[in-house]
Structures are given as structure tokens and as C-alpha cells.
């Protein structure tokens, strides 16, 4: 089975964690599925699950980057998820220093 087939077996939360860890080399990475809070909303079709997530990422790769650039880095890492059913992300993106990890 190819890697694409293996991805189908993983939850979206697991794929998000894996992709963000690989791309951003996160010191802290928290992914919370909050899709249940949006069940029944017009944008959630056919009772889809794993559509809304809160993400907290602490990464040295955010050093020198403004907040918009940090969010773009997260969105870029998750582009294929956003194209395949991920509807919304709430992002907290900090440097290790900002998170008190100096």
C-alpha cells in the first residue's frame, strides 16, 4: 500500500500533527479536534467530522516571522488537508522564547 493509502487510515488529527512536526520541528505541538462544537452548521456538510481544529505550535522556525507569516507556514503545511475537508483552524503560533522555553 502506498503512503497515500496509509494516510486514509490515520485520523486527520494524527496527520495534522505529523505534518506540522515534520515541517516546523515543533518544540510543543497540541492539536484539538473541536468539530463537535460546529455540528449542524451550514458549512459542515453531511455531518462531516474532523473539520475544525485548534492548533498550538511552538517552533524555532517562527523566529523573526510575524504572526501572518507564522499562520501562513501552518496553512502551507496543511494545504492538502484544507483541500480535503479541513474547514477551519484556530492557530496559536509562538517562538520558544515567547512560550518561555528559552
Short mmCIF file of the C-alpha atoms (twelve columns), coordinates in Angstrom:
data_MODEL
# 
_entry.id   MODEL 
# 
loop_
_atom_site.group_PDB 
_atom_site.id 
_atom_site.type_symbol 
_atom_site.label_atom_id 
_atom_site.label_alt_id 
_atom_site.label_comp_id 
_atom_site.label_asym_id 
_atom_site.label_seq_id 
_atom_site.Cartn_x 
_atom_site.Cartn_y 
_atom_site.Cartn_z 
_atom_site.pdbx_PDB_model_num 
ATOM 1   C CA . UNK A 1   0.000   0.000  0.000  1 
ATOM 2   C CA . UNK A 2   1.368   3.445  -0.891 1 
ATOM 3   C CA . UNK A 3   1.742   6.257  1.584  1 
ATOM 4   C CA . UNK A 4   -1.463  7.884  0.322  1 
ATOM 5   C CA . UNK A 5   -3.421  4.760  1.260  1 
ATOM 6   C CA . UNK A 6   -1.827  4.724  4.687  1 
ATOM 7   C CA . UNK A 7   -2.903  8.328  5.277  1 
ATOM 8   C CA . UNK A 8   -6.531  7.326  4.869  1 
ATOM 9   C CA . UNK A 9   -6.212  5.091  7.929  1 
ATOM 10  C CA . UNK A 10  -4.895  7.892  10.126 1 
ATOM 11  C CA . UNK A 11  -7.185  10.409 11.741 1 
ATOM 12  C CA . UNK A 12  -6.984  13.951 10.446 1 
ATOM 13  C CA . UNK A 13  -5.628  14.999 13.859 1 
ATOM 14  C CA . UNK A 14  -2.780  12.489 13.522 1 
ATOM 15  C CA . UNK A 15  -1.986  13.685 10.016 1 
ATOM 16  C CA . UNK A 16  -2.018  17.323 11.153 1 
ATOM 17  C CA . UNK A 17  0.399   16.516 13.990 1 
ATOM 18  C CA . UNK A 18  2.709   14.582 11.716 1 
ATOM 19  C CA . UNK A 19  2.797   17.260 9.023  1 
ATOM 20  C CA . UNK A 20  3.325   20.156 11.419 1 
ATOM 21  C CA . UNK A 21  6.021   18.287 13.349 1 
ATOM 22  C CA . UNK A 22  7.877   17.430 10.157 1 
ATOM 23  C CA . UNK A 23  7.711   20.908 8.617  1 
ATOM 24  C CA . UNK A 24  8.028   23.088 11.732 1 
ATOM 25  C CA . UNK A 25  10.106  20.859 14.036 1 
ATOM 26  C CA . UNK A 26  7.807   21.858 16.884 1 
ATOM 27  C CA . UNK A 27  9.006   22.015 20.481 1 
ATOM 28  C CA . UNK A 28  5.359   21.943 21.578 1 
ATOM 29  C CA . UNK A 29  2.514   20.763 19.378 1 
ATOM 30  C CA . UNK A 30  -1.085  20.463 20.503 1 
ATOM 31  C CA . UNK A 31  -3.924  19.569 18.157 1 
ATOM 32  C CA . UNK A 32  -7.506  19.590 19.419 1 
ATOM 33  C CA . UNK A 33  -10.477 18.463 17.338 1 
ATOM 34  C CA . UNK A 34  -13.355 20.841 18.116 1 
ATOM 35  C CA . UNK A 35  -15.571 19.730 15.244 1 
ATOM 36  C CA . UNK A 36  -18.307 18.674 17.666 1 
ATOM 37  C CA . UNK A 37  -18.816 22.376 18.510 1 
ATOM 38  C CA . UNK A 38  -19.772 23.043 14.883 1 
ATOM 39  C CA . UNK A 39  -22.066 20.098 14.161 1 
ATOM 40  C CA . UNK A 40  -25.128 21.246 12.263 1 
ATOM 41  C CA . UNK A 41  -23.535 24.438 10.911 1 
ATOM 42  C CA . UNK A 42  -24.220 25.161 7.252  1 
ATOM 43  C CA . UNK A 43  -20.545 24.769 6.308  1 
ATOM 44  C CA . UNK A 44  -20.394 21.274 7.828  1 
ATOM 45  C CA . UNK A 45  -21.838 19.039 5.131  1 
ATOM 46  C CA . UNK A 46  -23.328 15.614 5.725  1 
ATOM 47  C CA . UNK A 47  -22.367 15.656 9.414  1 
ATOM 48  C CA . UNK A 48  -18.702 15.567 8.414  1 
ATOM 49  C CA . UNK A 49  -16.248 15.078 11.257 1 
ATOM 50  C CA . UNK A 50  -12.683 16.285 11.765 1 
ATOM 51  C CA . UNK A 51  -13.399 19.650 10.164 1 
ATOM 52  C CA . UNK A 52  -12.461 22.174 12.883 1 
ATOM 53  C CA . UNK A 53  -9.240  22.181 14.925 1 
ATOM 54  C CA . UNK A 54  -7.375  24.265 17.464 1 
ATOM 55  C CA . UNK A 55  -3.616  24.094 16.946 1 
ATOM 56  C CA . UNK A 56  -0.844  25.337 19.237 1 
ATOM 57  C CA . UNK A 57  2.654   25.250 17.785 1 
ATOM 58  C CA . UNK A 58  5.900   26.381 19.385 1 
ATOM 59  C CA . UNK A 59  8.727   26.345 16.869 1 
ATOM 60  C CA . UNK A 60  12.125  27.933 16.393 1 
ATOM 61  C CA . UNK A 61  11.186  28.290 12.732 1 
ATOM 62  C CA . UNK A 62  8.873   31.119 13.801 1 
ATOM 63  C CA . UNK A 63  11.841  33.237 14.981 1 
ATOM 64  C CA . UNK A 64  11.838  36.543 13.100 1 
ATOM 65  C CA . UNK A 65  8.459   35.826 11.472 1 
ATOM 66  C CA . UNK A 66  5.411   37.999 12.067 1 
ATOM 67  C CA . UNK A 67  2.088   36.428 13.044 1 
ATOM 68  C CA . UNK A 68  0.710   36.423 9.489  1 
ATOM 69  C CA . UNK A 69  3.807   34.611 8.195  1 
ATOM 70  C CA . UNK A 70  3.623   32.057 11.025 1 
ATOM 71  C CA . UNK A 71  -0.002  31.299 10.208 1 
ATOM 72  C CA . UNK A 72  0.864   31.030 6.505  1 
ATOM 73  C CA . UNK A 73  3.564   28.469 7.402  1 
ATOM 74  C CA . UNK A 74  0.937   26.379 9.215  1 
ATOM 75  C CA . UNK A 75  -1.586  26.701 6.388  1 
ATOM 76  C CA . UNK A 76  1.059   25.799 3.804  1 
ATOM 77  C CA . UNK A 77  1.975   22.660 5.751  1 
ATOM 78  C CA . UNK A 78  -1.683  21.643 5.837  1 
ATOM 79  C CA . UNK A 79  -2.680  22.628 2.288  1 
ATOM 80  C CA . UNK A 80  -3.795  19.127 1.290  1 
ATOM 81  C CA . UNK A 81  -5.902  18.809 4.457  1 
ATOM 82  C CA . UNK A 82  -7.590  22.132 3.701  1 
ATOM 83  C CA . UNK A 83  -8.399  20.855 0.215  1 
ATOM 84  C CA . UNK A 84  -9.878  17.607 1.534  1 
ATOM 85  C CA . UNK A 85  -12.340 18.602 4.246  1 
ATOM 86  C CA . UNK A 86  -10.463 20.590 6.897  1 
ATOM 87  C CA . UNK A 87  -12.694 23.642 7.200  1 
ATOM 88  C CA . UNK A 88  -11.232 25.784 9.986  1 
ATOM 89  C CA . UNK A 89  -8.113  26.203 12.108 1 
ATOM 90  C CA . UNK A 90  -7.586  28.280 15.194 1 
ATOM 91  C CA . UNK A 91  -3.818  28.785 15.428 1 
ATOM 92  C CA . UNK A 92  -1.538  29.797 18.278 1 
ATOM 93  C CA . UNK A 93  1.991   30.074 16.855 1 
ATOM 94  C CA . UNK A 94  4.834   31.060 19.181 1 
ATOM 95  C CA . UNK A 95  8.596   31.008 19.258 1 
ATOM 96  C CA . UNK A 96  10.260  29.029 22.054 1 
ATOM 97  C CA . UNK A 97  11.207  32.331 23.725 1 
ATOM 98  C CA . UNK A 98  7.612   33.590 23.604 1 
ATOM 99  C CA . UNK A 99  6.490   30.291 25.154 1 
ATOM 100 C CA . UNK A 100 9.036   30.602 27.960 1 
ATOM 101 C CA . UNK A 101 11.250  27.787 26.700 1 
ATOM 102 C CA . UNK A 102 14.437  29.787 26.177 1 
# 
